[in-house]
Amino acid sequence: MGTGTGSSRIASLDQFRGYTVAGMFFLNFVGGYLLVPAIFKHHKIYCSYADTIMPQFFFAVGFAFRLTFLKNVERLGRWKASKKAIMRSLGLILVGLVIYHLDGGGLSWKQLSELGIDGFLSTAFRRNIFQALVHIGLTCIWILPVIGARPLIRILFLCISGAAHLILSQVFYFEWARATNVIDGGQLGFMTWTIPTLVGSLAYDVFLARGPKGSIKRLGVWSVVLMAAGYGISCLTAIKHSLAMGISSISGYLMEPPFVPPGRPIDVWTMSQQTGSISYLIFAAGFSLAVYVICIILSDIKGVEIGIFRTLGQNALAGYIIHGSVGDAVSEFVPKDAPLWYVGAGFLVFFWITWFMLRYLEKKQIYLRL
């Protein structure tokens, strides 16, 4: 835990992170209600709006990781800076263990004894633990060797990591992840969560070198390139299916666009947050870039700062930890089949309580850091 926010914060990054936290609050609260539109719910077979939020956290992590790591290298040296980064990542994983819990709890002593150490290890880390904070910690450790490297090295590492995940998915992981019903990419998710994280680090380089106005065009172009690339890769699912069915029309080779449910069988090329597919995370990295460009224009250039986003963005980890408990307390009084107006009212109560707590911490200059 630290106090104060410092004087060198990047307004667009705080606003971007605050928007992302607000989006997480909204989607995590409303996602389980029957009448809420599908675009605001997580899906295993395509990319909805809800599925764009988590990659934005990784984009912000990569942006900030590059910034702080280079400063720590200059101040402490590479070894101490790397050790500091590893300890922070392990801290995030530990917090994740506390929040998410291991699989297979609530056993009797007899059941636990019969399970044995091998049985425990084979089941306890299968699903629940691999969620946002743990993925961030693992991903940061995975990319640590290259986070301080020049852009070409990071791009090559990004491509190699994604290609390795694709090969493993083709060999066994896609089917295993689907059968096991993993969350957010599961055990190998860090390999493709690398994509938005390192894209965030590259965005920092452009922002630092060109400034807010000079970076808009380049980041905007790359956002379009990445979104188009992610969608293009997902079209391999449609091409594969069309060839098998003897369909040769151009429309048959095009996959449904993001945010639209697919009409064909899914495979390793399909956009899927559950399996952490490369098409999904390449598209989501581009989408994150587009959102960040908007934040640069509004915050760094036009000077627009939304107070709620500032409060959430400067204390994102505290917001992540607090919002789950508040959401559980409020949602007990909002039935799953409630009308949309009542769900909306419940969300506003939940959001206000969570924001009030974070705003109190902000006034006291208390910020949760790892």
N, C-alpha and C positions, 0 to 999 in steps of 0.2 A: 504494500500500500504506500502511495506517495501523496504528498500534498503539493498543491499548485499545479499549474498547467504549463508554465514556462511562457516565454515571450516570443518564441520562434515557431509557433504552430502554423500549419498551413490551413487556412480557412476552408478551402474547398475540400480537403480531406476530412475535416471534422464534419462538414455538412454532408458529405457523401456517406460517411460512417453513420451519422445520425439518421439520415434517410433510411439506410439499411437496417439499423436497429428498429426504427419505427415500423418498417415493413415486416420485420420478424415478429414484432409484437402483434401486429394486425393479423398476419397469416397464421401464427401459432394459436391465436385465440379463436378465429372464425373458421379455421380449416376443418374442424370436426362437425360442423353443423350441416344438417341435411339440405337446407334451402340455399346455402351459399353457393354461388356459381363455381363450376369446376376449375376455372382459371385461377381461382384463389386457393386451390388445394394442391397438395403434392401428388405427383403421379409417378408410376414406375415405368411407364411406356412412352412418355413424351415430356417435353419441356413446357410447363405452364409458367405463368408469371410467378407463382409461389417458388418455383424451382430456380428462379434467377437471383433470389436473395442470398442464399448461402455462398455462392461464388463471389458475391460482392464483398463479403467478409474477408475471403482469401485474397482478393484483389487489394483491399485496404491493408491487410497484414503484409503482403509483399511490398507494397509502397513504403510502409512505415519500417519494415524490417531492413530494407536496403538503406534507408535514411539513417536509422539508429546504428546499424552495424558499421557503416563507414565512419560515423562519428566515434564509435567506441574503438575501432581499430586505430584511428588517429590519436585518440586520447589514452588508450590502454595497451595497444599492441594487438596483433591478430590472435594470439593464443588466449589472452584474457577476454577479448571480445567474443571469441567463439565459445569459451566456457560460460560466459554470461548468457549467451543465446541458448545454449544447451540447457542450462538451469531454468531459464524462463520457459522453455518448451516442456521440460519435465514437470514444471509447476502447473502448466495448463493441463497436461495429461492427468496429473494427480487430482486437480479440481474436477476434471471430467469423470474420473473414477468415482468420486464422491457423488456427483450429480446424477450420473447415468446408471450406476450400479452394474455389477457383473450379472451374467445370466445364471439361472439355476439356484436362486436364493430360496430361503424358507424350508430347507430340507431338515429332516430329523437327524439326530446323531447317527442312527443306524444307516440311513440313506447316504449320509455324507461319508461314513466309514466305508461302505460298500463301493462308493464312487471312486475312492482312492485319489491319489495325486494326479495320476495320468488322466483319469476320467474328469477330474475337476478342471485341469488345464485345457482339456479338449472341448469342454462345454462352456466354461465361464467367460471366455473371450470370443464367443462366436458372433454375437450380434449387438447387444445393448451398448457396449462401451464405445463402439466406433461411431461417434457422432461429432458434432462441430468442434468442440474444444480439443478433443483427442486428435481429430484429424488435423487441426491447425498445428498442434504440438509435433505430431509425427512429420507433417509436411515441412515444417521449419527445420527440423533436424535433417531431413532428406536433402533439402536444398542448401543447407549451410555451407557445403564445400564450394558452391558457386555464387552465393548471394553477393559476394564482394568482387566477383569477376566482371570482365568487360561484357558488353551485350551479346556478342557472338557466342561466347561460352555458355551464357544462360539460355540462349535460344536453342543451341545444340542439346543442352541438358534437358530442356523442356521437350524437345522432339524425341530424344532417346527414351525419356521416361514414359511419354505417351505411347511410343511404339512398343516398348516392353510390356506395358499394360495391355495393349491390343493383342499382342502375341499370346500372352498368358490367358487372356479372355477367350481367344480362339481355341486354345488347347483345353482349358478346363474351367476357368474362373467365371465366365459368364453364366454357364449352366449351374455351377455350384452356388454362386451368389443369388441367383433366382430361386433355387431350391431352398436355400437357407434363409431367404427373406432378409438379407442384410440391409443395413441403413447407410445411406450417404456414401456408397462405394465400398463399404466393408473393409476387410483387412488390407486390401491392396489399394484402397481409395487414395492414399497419399500420393501414389504415382501420377494420378491425373489431376488431383487437386493442386499439383505442382503447376499446372497450366495457368489458371487465373492468378496464382501467387506470383509467379515469375513475370507474367504480363504486368502485374502491378508494380514490380520492381523496375521494369523497363519504362513504364509510364513515369515513374519518379525521375529517371534519368532524363527523359525528354522535358519534363517540367522544370527540372533544375537547370538544364542547358539553355532552354529557349524562353523560360518564363511563361506566365499565364497566357498572354496573347499569342506568343510564338508557338506554343505547344498545341493549340486548339486544332489546327488543320491536320497536323501529323497524327495526333491521337484520334481525331475523327475519322480519318482515312483508314487507320488500322482497326478501328472498331467495326467499320463496314466490312473490311477484308476478313476479319476473324468470324464475324457472324455469318458471312457468306460461305466461308470455308466450313464452319460447323454444320450449316445446313446442307452444303454440298456433300459432305461425308455421310450425313444421315440418309441422303438420297440413294446411297449404295444398297440400303435395305430395299427400296422400291425397285431398283434395277435388278437386284437378285430375284425378287419375287416375280417381276414382270417377265424376265427371261424364262423362269421356271414355268410360267403360265402361258408362254408363247405370245405375250403382249409386246408389241414393238412401237407403240405410240410414244411421243415425247412426254405427254402427260402421265403416261404409265411409269415413266422413269423418274418422276418427281415425287418426293415424299411430301406429305402434308406439311405446311409451314409450322414453325414453332408456335405454341399456344393452341394448336388444333390437334385433337386426338387422331392417331394414325388409323388407317383402315386396313393395314396389312400386318402380317406377323412380324414380331420384333426379333432383332438379332444384335450382334455386337456393334453394329453401325448405328443403331437407333439411339436417339437422345434419351438418356435415362440417368436420373440422379441416383437411383438405387444401385446401379452397377458402376456408376462413375465413368460412363462411356466418354471417349475422346470427342465425339461429335457434340455431345451436350456441353462439355466443359470448354471447348473451343468457342462455341457459340456464346456461352455464358460469359466468357472472358471478354468477348467483343461487346456484349451487352453492357457489361460493367464499365468498359471504357467509354461507351456512349453516355452512360449516366454520369460518369465522372467529368466528361467534357461539359455537360450541362452545369454541373456544380462549379467548374472553373469559371464559366461565363457569368453565372449568377453571383458567386461569392468573391472570387479573386478580381474579376474585372468590373462588375457592376456594383460590388459592395453589398449585395443582399445577403443578410444572415438571418436565418430562421432560428429563433431562440430555442425552440423545442429540439431541433436537430443539433444545435450546439450542445445542449445539456446531455442528450443521449450519446452524441458522438464522442464527447470527451470522457465519458465514463461507460464505455460500451460493455466492458466485462462485468461491472457491477449491475448494469441493466440486464445482461444475459442471466446472471445468477438470480436476481430479484424477481424478474418477470414470471418465472415458472411458478413460484409459490403464490404470487398474487393472482395469476391466471387460474390456478387450481381453486383458490378460495372463491373467486367471483363466478367461475363457470359452474359451480355446484348449484347455483340459483338460475342457470340458463339452460333449460332442457335442450337436448339435441334436436328436437323437432320444433323448436321455437320459431316464430315468424321473424323475418329479417329485421323489422324495426326493433324487436326485443333483443335480438343478437347484437344489433348496432348499439343499443343502449348499454348492454352488458360490456361490450368492448370499450365504450367511452369511460365507464366506471373503472374498469381494469386499467386502461391507459392512464387515466388521471392519477390513480393511486401510485402506479409505478413511476410516472413522471414526477410526482410530488416527492417521492423518496429520493430520486436522483437529483432533483432540484435542490433539496435540502443538503445533500452531500456536496453539490456544486457551490452553494453559498458558504459552506464550511471549508471549501477548498480541499475536500477529501476525494481522492481519485484512486480507484483500485487498479494497480499496475502489477504486472508480473514480468 
